[in-house]
Amino acid sequence: MGYRIIIAGIGPGNPDYMVPAARIAIEKAKILVGGSRALGQFAKENQETMAIKADIGAVMDFIKEKIATDDVVVMVSGDPGYYSLLDAVRRNFSEDVIEVIPGISSMQLAFSRLALPWHDAELLSFHGREPESEKLIYREGRILGFLTDTKNNSRTVPEKLMQAGWPKEAKLAICARLSYDDEEIVRTTLEKYCEVKEYSNCVLVVTD
């Protein structure tokens, strides 16, 4: 039986929100890949590590080299199935060698904090990308969840939504630093977004 690439979701940040299976895989790993913050948080001295940076090709080459001799555990924030390195791993390796341990995404936690079911929500991302304009168009009863970045944030996204026909009275929830001690949940409207401070790299939830 060959070695595996184990993609472990580490949740939104606070270790309390990591599922036990991911914690066990990370603790047992001989070879550990992850972002600098995750490695600083979870890596041990006896583990061989590589930090995920801009050069994703180099990360894939490292995994290809190391999987010949042992399992490789790859830590990704949130849930691996939601905008993570899993896409790149699938493009470079057979599904047969990939094992995924799910995690709690920031989007899941945002809806939980709002006590809002998300089975009817449409989840989009402004994090390093732009949703197609037709996906932003207002329809009565829509629930939208967005990941954001520094360019598209709590100031710019509301403007785009109002341009797409959303009423200015639509409810906007800004969910920042989720799971951390300084977590903030701000409830406002699309019209009044400018009355609160600007938030980046957060989750926005918009409801009719």
C-alpha positions in Angstrom: 0.0 0.0 0.0 1.4 3.4 -1.0 1.8 6.5 1.0 -0.9 9.2 1.2 -1.3 12.9 1.1 -3.5 13.8 4.0 -5.2 17.2 3.6 -6.2 18.2 7.1 -8.6 21.1 7.7 -7.4 23.0 10.8 -10.5 25.2 11.2 -10.8 29.0 11.4 -7.8 29.6 13.6 -8.5 28.8 17.2 -7.3 25.2 18.0 -10.5 24.6 19.9 -12.3 24.5 16.5 -10.1 21.8 15.0 -11.6 18.3 14.7 -9.7 15.6 16.6 -8.9 13.6 13.5 -7.0 16.5 12.1 -5.1 17.1 15.3 -4.1 13.4 15.5 -2.9 13.4 11.9 -0.8 16.5 12.4 0.7 15.2 15.7 1.7 11.9 14.0 3.1 13.4 10.8 6.7 13.0 10.0 6.4 15.4 7.0 4.2 18.5 7.5 3.2 21.2 5.0 1.2 24.3 5.9 1.2 28.1 6.1 3.8 29.8 8.2 1.3 30.6 11.0 0.0 27.0 11.1 3.5 25.6 11.2 4.4 27.9 14.0 1.3 26.8 15.9 1.4 23.1 15.4 4.8 21.8 14.0 7.2 20.0 16.3 11.0 19.9 16.1 11.2 16.3 14.9 8.9 17.0 11.9 10.2 17.9 8.4 8.2 20.9 7.3 7.6 23.2 4.3 5.8 26.5 4.4 3.2 27.2 1.8 4.0 30.5 0.1 3.3 32.0 -3.3 5.2 29.3 -5.3 2.6 26.5 -5.2 4.7 24.6 -7.8 7.5 24.3 -5.3 5.1 22.9 -2.7 3.8 20.3 -5.2 7.4 19.3 -6.0 8.2 18.9 -2.3 5.1 16.7 -1.8 6.1 14.6 -4.8 9.5 14.0 -3.4 8.4 13.2 0.1 5.5 10.9 -0.6 7.9 8.4 -2.0 9.0 7.6 1.5 6.2 8.6 3.9 2.8 10.1 4.3 2.6 13.9 3.8 0.2 15.9 6.0 -0.9 19.2 4.5 -2.6 21.7 6.8 -5.1 24.1 5.3 -7.2 26.7 7.0 -10.9 26.2 7.3 -12.3 23.2 5.4 -10.2 21.7 2.6 -13.2 21.6 0.3 -13.7 25.3 0.4 -11.1 27.4 -1.5 -8.0 25.6 -0.4 -4.8 23.9 -1.6 -6.9 20.8 -2.3 -7.6 22.0 -5.9 -3.8 22.1 -6.6 -3.2 18.7 -5.0 -5.9 17.1 -7.1 -4.4 18.6 -10.3 -1.0 17.1 -9.4 -1.8 13.7 -7.8 -4.2 10.8 -8.3 -7.3 10.9 -6.1 -6.3 7.4 -4.9 -3.5 8.9 -2.8 -5.5 11.8 -1.3 -7.2 11.6 2.0 -9.2 14.6 3.3 -10.0 15.4 6.9 -12.7 18.1 6.9 -12.6 21.2 9.1 -14.8 24.0 10.2 -14.6 26.8 7.7 -14.9 30.5 8.6 -18.1 30.6 6.5 -19.7 27.8 8.7 -18.7 29.6 11.8 -20.0 33.0 10.5 -23.5 31.5 9.9 -23.3 29.8 13.3 -22.5 33.1 15.0 -25.6 34.6 13.3 -27.8 31.6 14.2 -28.6 31.5 10.6 -29.2 28.2 8.6 -27.1 28.1 5.5 -28.6 25.3 3.5 -30.2 27.9 1.1 -27.3 30.3 1.1 -25.1 31.0 -1.9 -21.5 31.1 -1.1 -19.1 33.2 -3.1 -15.6 34.6 -2.7 -14.0 38.0 -3.2 -10.7 36.6 -1.8 -8.2 36.8 -4.6 -11.0 36.7 -7.2 -14.1 38.4 -8.4 -17.5 36.6 -8.6 -19.2 36.9 -12.0 -21.5 39.9 -12.0 -24.6 37.9 -12.6 -24.0 36.0 -9.4 -24.4 39.2 -7.4 -27.8 40.2 -8.9 -30.5 40.7 -6.3 -33.4 38.3 -6.0 -35.9 38.4 -3.2 -35.0 36.0 -0.4 -31.4 35.5 -1.5 -28.8 34.8 1.2 -25.2 35.4 0.2 -22.0 34.6 2.0 -18.6 36.1 0.9 -15.0 35.6 1.7 -13.1 38.9 1.4 -9.6 40.2 1.0 -7.9 43.6 1.4 -9.0 44.9 -2.0 -12.6 43.6 -1.8 -13.7 44.2 1.8 -16.5 45.5 4.0 -16.4 48.9 2.2 -16.3 47.8 -1.4 -18.5 44.7 -1.5 -21.7 46.5 -0.3 -21.3 49.1 -3.1 -21.0 46.2 -5.7 -24.2 44.6 -4.3 -26.2 47.8 -4.4 -25.0 48.3 -8.0 -26.3 44.8 -8.6 -29.8 45.8 -7.4 -29.7 44.9 -3.7 -31.9 47.3 -1.6 -30.0 49.6 0.6 -32.0 48.2 3.6 -30.6 44.7 3.1 -29.0 43.3 6.2 -25.2 43.0 6.3 -23.3 41.0 8.9 -19.5 41.5 9.1 -17.8 38.6 10.8 -14.1 39.2 11.5 -11.4 37.3 13.3 -13.7 34.4 13.8 -12.8 32.0 16.7 -10.1 34.4 18.1 -10.4 36.3 21.4 -10.8 39.6 19.5 -13.6 38.2 17.2 -16.1 40.9 16.0 -19.6 40.4 14.7 -21.0 43.7 13.3 -24.6 43.9 12.1 -25.6 46.8 9.8 -27.1 47.4 6.4 -25.7 47.8 2.9 -26.5 51.5 3.1 -24.8 52.1 6.5 -21.6 50.0 5.8 -19.5 53.3 5.9 -20.7 54.0 9.5 -18.5 51.1 10.8 -14.8 50.6 10.4 -13.3 48.8 7.4 -12.8 45.1 7.7 -10.7 42.9 5.4 -10.1 39.2 5.2 -13.5 38.6 6.9 -16.8 36.9 6.1 -19.7 39.0 4.9 -23.3 37.6 5.1 -26.0 39.5 3.2 -29.8 38.8 3.7 -32.9 40.3 2.2 
